[in-house]
């Protein structure tokens, strides 16, 4: 069921400073910032060739990552995103096995224009898992 690692997301309080770390200190290729109001984040993509790192900064009052960033003021790894061929089939299989899907259980359109779901970290080794339809 599980395909490639699509990205690792790191939540940060200051996106410009975080982008500078990846671009200038680490010498990575980074995108322009992109505001995703529906997800409550502004994101910068770091292109690593085989996968991506996404730097996330809270956007708006009700950002889902605001509390996380408050608890981790230096920034911290927020989630990993794996690709699946069929997100509805993956969801049904996981729910049948007792895993919890966050939100209303239905996929939303994610940062790459594809359907995504988030799985409860307590069911996956303490790690928030995003599934993205490949
Ligand atoms: Co993500």
Backbone and ligand atoms as CSV (ligand in chain L), in Angstrom:
chain,resi,resn,atom,element,x,y,z
A,1,UNK,N,N,0.829,-1.207,0.000
A,1,UNK,CA,C,0.000,0.000,0.000
A,1,UNK,C,C,0.865,1.260,0.000
A,2,UNK,N,N,1.901,1.242,0.840
A,2,UNK,CA,C,2.693,2.457,1.005
A,2,UNK,C,C,3.701,2.608,-0.128
A,3,UNK,N,N,3.747,3.809,-0.697
A,3,UNK,CA,C,4.685,4.076,-1.778
A,3,UNK,C,C,5.869,4.896,-1.296
A,4,UNK,N,N,6.273,5.870,-2.083
A,4,UNK,CA,C,7.485,6.639,-1.790
A,4,UNK,C,C,7.257,7.669,-0.699
A,5,UNK,N,N,8.377,8.095,-0.099
A,5,UNK,CA,C,8.349,9.242,0.812
A,5,UNK,C,C,8.181,10.492,-0.042
A,6,UNK,N,N,7.062,11.187,0.118
A,6,UNK,CA,C,6.837,12.400,-0.670
A,6,UNK,C,C,7.552,13.601,-0.051
A,7,UNK,N,N,7.403,13.763,1.263
A,7,UNK,CA,C,8.125,14.847,1.946
A,7,UNK,C,C,8.161,14.633,3.448
A,8,UNK,N,N,9.064,15.369,4.058
A,8,UNK,CA,C,9.114,15.520,5.508
A,8,UNK,C,C,8.790,16.977,5.777
A,9,UNK,N,N,7.907,17.235,6.740
A,9,UNK,CA,C,7.525,18.619,7.037
A,9,UNK,C,C,8.114,19.051,8.371
A,10,UNK,N,N,8.676,20.245,8.367
A,10,UNK,CA,C,9.248,20.840,9.569
A,10,UNK,C,C,8.492,22.141,9.828
A,11,UNK,N,N,7.904,22.241,11.019
A,11,UNK,CA,C,7.148,23.443,11.380
A,11,UNK,C,C,8.073,24.426,12.083
A,12,UNK,N,N,7.965,25.682,11.685
A,12,UNK,CA,C,8.883,26.712,12.197
A,12,UNK,C,C,8.107,27.995,12.520
A,13,UNK,N,N,8.643,28.805,13.435
A,13,UNK,CA,C,7.971,30.072,13.738
A,13,UNK,C,C,8.294,31.172,12.724
A,14,UNK,N,N,9.431,31.068,12.030
A,14,UNK,CA,C,9.875,32.142,11.136
A,14,UNK,C,C,10.327,31.509,9.812
A,15,UNK,N,N,9.450,31.586,8.831
A,15,UNK,CA,C,9.698,30.891,7.568
A,15,UNK,C,C,10.894,31.475,6.816
A,16,UNK,N,N,11.054,32.784,6.866
A,16,UNK,CA,C,12.175,33.415,6.156
A,16,UNK,C,C,13.505,32.948,6.747
A,17,UNK,N,N,13.576,32.887,8.074
A,17,UNK,CA,C,14.806,32.438,8.731
A,17,UNK,C,C,15.065,30.962,8.429
A,18,UNK,N,N,14.000,30.161,8.445
A,18,UNK,CA,C,14.147,28.730,8.179
A,18,UNK,C,C,14.580,28.494,6.730
A,19,UNK,N,N,14.016,29.269,5.812
A,19,UNK,CA,C,14.387,29.153,4.400
A,19,UNK,C,C,15.865,29.489,4.214
A,20,UNK,N,N,16.318,30.495,4.929
A,20,UNK,CA,C,17.727,30.901,4.829
A,20,UNK,C,C,18.648,29.789,5.313
A,21,UNK,N,N,18.236,29.047,6.350
A,21,UNK,CA,C,19.052,27.930,6.849
A,21,UNK,C,C,19.228,26.888,5.751
A,22,UNK,N,N,18.124,26.527,5.092
A,22,UNK,CA,C,18.224,25.500,4.046
A,22,UNK,C,C,18.920,26.022,2.798
A,23,UNK,N,N,18.615,27.269,2.415
A,23,UNK,CA,C,19.190,27.815,1.174
A,23,UNK,C,C,20.660,28.177,1.359
A,24,UNK,N,N,20.960,28.903,2.434
A,24,UNK,CA,C,22.297,29.491,2.575
A,24,UNK,C,C,23.248,28.577,3.344
A,25,UNK,N,N,22.808,28.057,4.485
A,25,UNK,CA,C,23.706,27.219,5.287
A,25,UNK,C,C,23.858,25.838,4.671
A,26,UNK,N,N,22.740,25.255,4.245
A,26,UNK,CA,C,22.782,23.885,3.727
A,26,UNK,C,C,22.923,23.830,2.206
A,27,UNK,N,N,22.746,24.968,1.537
A,27,UNK,CA,C,22.945,25.015,0.092
A,27,UNK,C,C,21.906,24.246,-0.706
A,28,UNK,N,N,20.668,24.279,-0.245
A,28,UNK,CA,C,19.590,23.544,-0.926
A,28,UNK,C,C,18.812,24.466,-1.855
A,29,UNK,N,N,18.106,23.846,-2.815
A,29,UNK,CA,C,17.215,24.586,-3.701
A,29,UNK,C,C,15.878,24.755,-3.010
A,30,UNK,N,N,15.414,25.992,-2.876
A,30,UNK,CA,C,14.159,26.255,-2.164
A,30,UNK,C,C,13.197,27.009,-3.076
A,31,UNK,N,N,11.897,26.815,-2.837
A,31,UNK,CA,C,10.871,27.500,-3.633
A,31,UNK,C,C,10.546,28.855,-3.009
A,32,UNK,N,N,9.720,29.620,-3.713
A,32,UNK,CA,C,9.131,30.821,-3.108
A,32,UNK,C,C,8.066,30.378,-2.107
A,33,UNK,N,N,7.795,31.194,-1.076
A,33,UNK,CA,C,6.744,30.833,-0.125
A,33,UNK,C,C,5.374,30.808,-0.794
A,34,UNK,N,N,4.536,29.881,-0.321
A,34,UNK,CA,C,3.204,29.692,-0.882
A,34,UNK,C,C,2.214,29.659,0.291
A,35,UNK,N,N,1.229,30.557,0.284
A,35,UNK,CA,C,0.228,30.590,1.364
A,35,UNK,C,C,-0.898,29.624,1.038
A,36,UNK,N,N,-1.195,28.715,1.965
A,36,UNK,CA,C,-2.278,27.747,1.792
A,36,UNK,C,C,-3.305,27.994,2.891
A,37,UNK,N,N,-4.236,28.906,2.608
A,37,UNK,CA,C,-5.169,29.352,3.649
A,37,UNK,C,C,-5.995,28.194,4.203
A,38,UNK,N,N,-6.411,27.285,3.328
A,38,UNK,CA,C,-7.282,26.196,3.771
A,38,UNK,C,C,-6.578,25.298,4.790
A,39,UNK,N,N,-5.247,25.231,4.699
A,39,UNK,CA,C,-4.471,24.382,5.609
A,39,UNK,C,C,-3.857,25.181,6.757
A,40,UNK,N,N,-4.020,26.509,6.724
A,40,UNK,CA,C,-3.499,27.332,7.813
A,40,UNK,C,C,-1.984,27.368,7.874
A,41,UNK,N,N,-1.348,27.255,6.714
A,41,UNK,CA,C,0.117,27.295,6.689
A,41,UNK,C,C,0.619,28.075,5.483
A,42,UNK,N,N,1.815,28.640,5.642
A,42,UNK,CA,C,2.590,29.093,4.493
A,42,UNK,C,C,3.750,28.110,4.365
A,43,UNK,N,N,4.028,27.699,3.129
A,43,UNK,CA,C,4.980,26.607,2.938
A,43,UNK,C,C,6.081,27.005,1.955
A,44,UNK,N,N,7.290,26.533,2.239
A,44,UNK,CA,C,8.411,26.608,1.293
A,44,UNK,C,C,8.857,25.181,1.025
A,45,UNK,N,N,9.020,24.834,-0.234
A,45,UNK,CA,C,9.471,23.493,-0.608
A,45,UNK,C,C,10.983,23.502,-0.801
A,46,UNK,N,N,11.634,22.537,-0.188
A,46,UNK,CA,C,13.062,22.319,-0.397
A,46,UNK,C,C,13.185,21.081,-1.278
A,47,UNK,N,N,13.723,21.257,-2.473
A,47,UNK,CA,C,13.791,20.156,-3.443
A,47,UNK,C,C,15.106,19.402,-3.266
A,48,UNK,N,N,14.994,18.122,-2.872
A,48,UNK,CA,C,16.193,17.315,-2.639
A,48,UNK,C,C,16.396,16.273,-3.736
A,49,UNK,N,N,15.613,16.347,-4.786
A,49,UNK,CA,C,15.759,15.366,-5.864
A,49,UNK,C,C,14.956,14.112,-5.597
A,50,UNK,N,N,15.356,13.320,-4.595
A,50,UNK,CA,C,14.629,12.075,-4.309
A,50,UNK,C,C,13.401,12.310,-3.445
A,51,UNK,N,N,13.367,13.426,-2.731
A,51,UNK,CA,C,12.202,13.762,-1.911
A,51,UNK,C,C,12.247,15.260,-1.618
A,52,UNK,N,N,11.360,15.730,-0.742
A,52,UNK,CA,C,11.306,17.149,-0.421
A,52,UNK,C,C,11.273,17.340,1.085
A,53,UNK,N,N,11.708,18.483,1.522
A,53,UNK,CA,C,11.399,18.955,2.863
A,53,UNK,C,C,10.452,20.120,2.683
A,54,UNK,N,N,9.416,20.168,3.493
A,54,UNK,CA,C,8.506,21.311,3.482
A,54,UNK,C,C,8.670,22.061,4.787
A,55,UNK,N,N,8.955,23.345,4.658
A,55,UNK,CA,C,9.026,24.214,5.834
A,55,UNK,C,C,7.669,24.873,5.984
A,56,UNK,N,N,7.054,24.709,7.157
A,56,UNK,CA,C,5.696,25.215,7.394
A,56,UNK,C,C,5.708,26.287,8.463
A,57,UNK,N,N,5.046,27.391,8.165
A,57,UNK,CA,C,4.863,28.466,9.147
A,57,UNK,C,C,3.366,28.646,9.355
A,58,UNK,N,N,2.915,28.836,10.606
A,58,UNK,CA,C,1.479,29.040,10.835
A,58,UNK,C,C,0.954,30.244,10.044
A,59,UNK,N,N,-0.264,30.087,9.522
A,59,UNK,CA,C,-0.929,31.170,8.783
A,59,UNK,C,C,-2.332,31.345,9.350
A,60,UNK,N,N,-2.623,32.539,9.831
A,60,UNK,CA,C,-3.970,32.830,10.316
A,60,UNK,C,C,-4.177,32.402,11.757
A,61,UNK,N,N,-5.326,32.816,12.297
A,61,UNK,CA,C,-5.654,32.630,13.717
A,61,UNK,C,C,-5.838,31.157,14.072
A,62,UNK,N,N,-6.415,30.397,13.151
A,62,UNK,CA,C,-6.808,29.029,13.470
A,62,UNK,C,C,-5.882,27.996,12.846
A,63,UNK,N,N,-4.624,28.374,12.672
A,63,UNK,CA,C,-3.683,27.441,12.062
A,63,UNK,C,C,-3.580,26.167,12.896
A,64,UNK,N,N,-3.631,25.026,12.210
A,64,UNK,CA,C,-3.544,23.745,12.919
A,64,UNK,C,C,-2.148,23.508,13.500
A,65,UNK,N,N,-1.147,24.252,13.040
A,65,UNK,CA,C,0.205,24.031,13.565
A,65,UNK,C,C,0.633,25.100,14.576
A,66,UNK,N,N,-0.275,26.043,14.908
A,66,UNK,CA,C,0.104,27.138,15.818
A,66,UNK,C,C,0.539,26.602,17.183
A,67,UNK,N,N,-0.248,25.680,17.737
A,67,UNK,CA,C,0.076,25.128,19.062
A,67,UNK,C,C,1.391,24.365,19.041
A,68,UNK,N,N,1.611,23.633,17.962
A,68,UNK,CA,C,2.845,22.845,17.811
A,68,UNK,C,C,4.067,23.759,17.801
A,69,UNK,N,N,3.963,24.854,17.065
A,69,UNK,CA,C,5.097,25.785,16.975
A,69,UNK,C,C,5.326,26.496,18.308
A,70,UNK,N,N,4.227,26.757,19.028
A,70,UNK,CA,C,4.359,27.373,20.349
A,70,UNK,C,C,5.148,26.455,21.289
A,71,UNK,N,N,4.861,25.158,21.194
A,71,UNK,CA,C,5.561,24.173,22.048
A,71,UNK,C,C,6.975,23.902,21.565
A,72,UNK,N,N,7.252,24.219,20.315
A,72,UNK,CA,C,8.570,23.957,19.719
A,72,UNK,C,C,9.096,25.229,19.065
A,73,UNK,N,N,9.479,26.207,19.882
A,73,UNK,CA,C,9.839,27.514,19.324
A,73,UNK,C,C,11.084,27.499,18.444
A,74,UNK,N,N,11.899,26.456,18.537
A,74,UNK,CA,C,13.064,26.362,17.645
A,74,UNK,C,C,12.700,25.702,16.325
A,75,UNK,N,N,11.442,25.246,16.202
A,75,UNK,CA,C,11.022,24.451,15.053
A,75,UNK,C,C,11.181,22.982,15.400
A,76,UNK,N,N,10.453,22.119,14.684
A,76,UNK,CA,C,10.545,20.674,14.925
A,76,UNK,C,C,9.903,19.933,13.768
A,77,UNK,N,N,10.306,18.661,13.626
A,77,UNK,CA,C,9.680,17.849,12.600
A,77,UNK,C,C,8.207,17.669,12.929
A,78,UNK,N,N,7.340,17.910,11.951
A,78,UNK,CA,C,5.893,17.896,12.198
A,78,UNK,C,C,5.225,16.645,11.655
A,79,UNK,N,N,5.524,16.258,10.431
A,79,UNK,CA,C,4.947,15.028,9.883
A,79,UNK,C,C,5.788,14.475,8.733
A,80,UNK,N,N,5.498,13.216,8.399
A,80,UNK,CA,C,6.074,12.603,7.203
A,80,UNK,C,C,4.926,12.299,6.253
A,81,UNK,N,N,5.177,12.416,4.958
A,81,UNK,CA,C,4.133,12.183,3.964
A,81,UNK,C,C,4.548,11.062,3.027
A,82,UNK,N,N,3.706,10.017,2.973
A,82,UNK,CA,C,3.937,8.875,2.103
A,82,UNK,C,C,2.915,8.878,0.980
A,83,UNK,N,N,3.331,8.397,-0.169
A,83,UNK,CA,C,2.414,8.305,-1.305
A,83,UNK,C,C,1.673,6.973,-1.291
A,84,UNK,N,N,0.419,7.020,-1.709
A,84,UNK,CA,C,-0.374,5.802,-1.927
A,84,UNK,C,C,-1.034,5.933,-3.299
A,85,UNK,N,N,-1.306,4.807,-3.916
A,85,UNK,CA,C,-1.920,4.829,-5.250
A,85,UNK,C,C,-3.386,5.239,-5.178
A,86,UNK,N,N,-4.092,4.748,-4.166
A,86,UNK,CA,C,-5.536,4.976,-4.058
A,86,UNK,C,C,-5.852,5.383,-2.623
A,87,UNK,N,N,-6.108,6.659,-2.425
A,87,UNK,CA,C,-6.215,7.162,-1.050
A,87,UNK,C,C,-7.478,6.647,-0.356
A,88,UNK,N,N,-8.559,6.451,-1.088
A,88,UNK,CA,C,-9.779,5.951,-0.452
A,88,UNK,C,C,-9.616,4.491,-0.020
A,89,UNK,N,N,-8.965,3.710,-0.872
A,89,UNK,CA,C,-8.707,2.306,-0.521
A,89,UNK,C,C,-7.772,2.236,0.683
A,90,UNK,N,N,-6.762,3.121,0.705
A,90,UNK,CA,C,-5.825,3.145,1.835
A,90,UNK,C,C,-6.557,3.528,3.115
A,91,UNK,N,N,-7.418,4.529,3.026
A,91,UNK,CA,C,-8.173,4.970,4.206
A,91,UNK,C,C,-9.053,3.831,4.725
A,92,UNK,N,N,-9.780,3.189,3.832
A,92,UNK,CA,C,-10.697,2.136,4.263
A,92,UNK,C,C,-9.940,0.988,4.925
A,93,UNK,N,N,-8.807,0.645,4.361
A,93,UNK,CA,C,-7.996,-0.431,4.945
A,93,UNK,C,C,-7.490,-0.041,6.336
A,94,UNK,N,N,-7.040,1.215,6.483
A,94,UNK,CA,C,-6.507,1.657,7.770
A,94,UNK,C,C,-7.607,1.757,8.821
A,95,UNK,N,N,-8.746,2.306,8.444
A,95,UNK,CA,C,-9.863,2.424,9.384
A,95,UNK,C,C,-10.317,1.032,9.838
A,96,UNK,N,N,-10.353,0.086,8.892
A,96,UNK,CA,C,-10.754,-1.285,9.225
A,96,UNK,C,C,-9.771,-1.914,10.210
A,97,UNK,N,N,-8.502,-1.470,10.178
A,97,UNK,CA,C,-7.502,-2.023,11.088
A,97,UNK,C,C,-7.464,-1.261,12.415
A,98,UNK,N,N,-8.328,-0.260,12.562
A,98,UNK,CA,C,-8.439,0.455,13.834
A,98,UNK,C,C,-7.683,1.767,13.894
A,99,UNK,N,N,-7.015,2.166,12.807
A,99,UNK,CA,C,-6.281,3.431,12.799
A,99,UNK,C,C,-7.255,4.607,12.726
A,100,UNK,N,N,-6.839,5.722,13.323
A,100,UNK,CA,C,-7.686,6.915,13.319
A,100,UNK,C,C,-7.236,7.902,12.251
A,101,UNK,N,N,-8.201,8.363,11.464
A,101,UNK,CA,C,-7.956,9.400,10.457
A,101,UNK,C,C,-8.383,10.721,11.082
A,102,UNK,N,N,-7.565,11.746,10.971
A,102,UNK,CA,C,-7.892,13.046,11.579
A,102,UNK,C,C,-8.963,13.775,10.750
A,103,UNK,N,N,-9.616,14.730,11.404
A,103,UNK,CA,C,-10.643,15.534,10.739
A,103,UNK,C,C,-11.897,14.719,10.499
A,104,UNK,N,N,-12.586,15.003,9.404
A,104,UNK,CA,C,-13.850,14.301,9.138
A,104,UNK,C,C,-13.619,12.985,8.400
A,105,UNK,N,N,-12.361,12.619,8.206
A,105,UNK,CA,C,-12.056,11.328,7.596
A,105,UNK,C,C,-12.031,11.354,6.079
A,106,UNK,N,N,-12.344,12.524,5.503
A,106,UNK,CA,C,-12.330,12.628,4.042
A,106,UNK,C,C,-11.079,13.374,3.568
A,107,UNK,N,N,-10.521,12.976,2.432
A,107,UNK,CA,C,-9.326,13.646,1.920
A,107,UNK,C,C,-9.605,15.117,1.594
A,108,UNK,N,N,-8.562,15.932,1.807
A,108,UNK,CA,C,-8.588,17.328,1.375
A,108,UNK,C,C,-7.546,17.466,0.285
A,109,UNK,N,N,-7.641,18.546,-0.468
A,109,UNK,CA,C,-6.614,18.797,-1.477
A,109,UNK,C,C,-5.411,19.444,-0.789
A,110,UNK,N,N,-4.259,18.799,-0.924
A,110,UNK,CA,C,-3.052,19.239,-0.224
A,110,UNK,C,C,-2.223,20.237,-1.009
A,111,UNK,N,N,-1.015,20.450,-0.536
A,111,UNK,CA,C,-0.124,21.475,-1.084
A,111,UNK,C,C,0.269,21.207,-2.531
A,112,UNK,N,N,0.156,19.959,-2.978
A,112,UNK,CA,C,0.560,19.651,-4.359
A,112,UNK,C,C,-0.638,19.428,-5.272
A,113,UNK,N,N,-1.835,19.867,-4.800
A,113,UNK,CA,C,-3.027,19.734,-5.635
A,113,UNK,C,C,-3.569,18.328,-5.682
A,114,UNK,N,N,-3.154,17.464,-4.748
A,114,UNK,CA,C,-3.615,16.073,-4.724
A,114,UNK,C,C,-4.292,15.777,-3.393
A,115,UNK,N,N,-5.186,14.770,-3.355
A,115,UNK,CA,C,-5.891,14.468,-2.106
A,115,UNK,C,C,-4.938,13.938,-1.029
A,116,UNK,N,N,-5.131,14.452,0.191
A,116,UNK,CA,C,-4.304,14.026,1.329
A,116,UNK,C,C,-5.182,13.712,2.533
A,117,UNK,N,N,-4.642,12.881,3.419
A,117,UNK,CA,C,-5.268,12.533,4.700
A,117,UNK,C,C,-4.184,12.534,5.761
A,118,UNK,N,N,-4.576,12.806,7.005
A,118,UNK,CA,C,-3.626,12.703,8.114
A,118,UNK,C,C,-4.078,11.615,9.072
A,119,UNK,N,N,-3.102,10.859,9.581
A,119,UNK,CA,C,-3.370,9.742,10.481
A,119,UNK,C,C,-2.868,10.076,11.879
A,120,UNK,N,N,-3.594,9.599,12.877
A,120,UNK,CA,C,-3.288,9.954,14.268
A,120,UNK,C,C,-1.892,9.470,14.676
A,121,UNK,N,N,-1.067,10.376,15.242
A,121,UNK,CA,C,0.294,9.988,15.619
A,121,UNK,C,C,0.338,8.836,16.635
A,122,UNK,N,N,-0.668,8.732,17.486
A,122,UNK,CA,C,-0.630,7.666,18.498
A,122,UNK,C,C,-0.768,6.279,17.872
A,123,UNK,N,N,-1.282,6.226,16.659
A,123,UNK,CA,C,-1.398,4.935,15.983
A,123,UNK,C,C,-0.162,4.612,15.133
A,124,UNK,N,N,0.760,5.587,15.000
A,124,UNK,CA,C,1.909,5.398,14.099
A,124,UNK,C,C,3.214,5.857,14.743
A,125,UNK,N,N,3.511,5.233,15.880
A,125,UNK,CA,C,4.822,5.376,16.520
A,125,UNK,C,C,5.136,6.825,16.901
A,126,UNK,N,N,4.096,7.564,17.265
A,126,UNK,CA,C,4.311,8.929,17.720
A,126,UNK,C,C,4.595,9.910,16.608
A,127,UNK,N,N,4.309,9.515,15.373
A,127,UNK,CA,C,4.595,10.383,14.218
A,127,UNK,C,C,3.312,10.668,13.458
A,128,UNK,N,N,3.039,11.949,13.243
A,128,UNK,CA,C,1.911,12.323,12.396
A,128,UNK,C,C,2.234,11.907,10.964
A,129,UNK,N,N,1.326,11.140,10.369
A,129,UNK,CA,C,1.548,10.614,9.017
A,129,UNK,C,C,0.524,11.227,8.064
A,130,UNK,N,N,1.018,11.785,6.966
A,130,UNK,CA,C,0.160,12.275,5.894
A,130,UNK,C,C,0.237,11.260,4.759
A,131,UNK,N,N,-0.906,10.940,4.185
A,131,UNK,CA,C,-0.928,10.123,2.972
A,131,UNK,C,C,-1.340,11.006,1.818
A,132,UNK,N,N,-0.642,10.898,0.707
A,132,UNK,CA,C,-0.979,11.676,-0.483
A,132,UNK,C,C,-1.177,10.728,-1.653
A,133,UNK,N,N,-2.250,10.946,-2.377
A,133,UNK,CA,C,-2.476,10.110,-3.570
A,133,UNK,C,C,-1.425,10.453,-4.623
A,134,UNK,N,N,-0.737,9.433,-5.099
A,134,UNK,CA,C,0.388,9.666,-6.040
A,134,UNK,C,C,-0.145,10.064,-7.416
L,1,CO,CO,CO,2.681,17.586,4.286
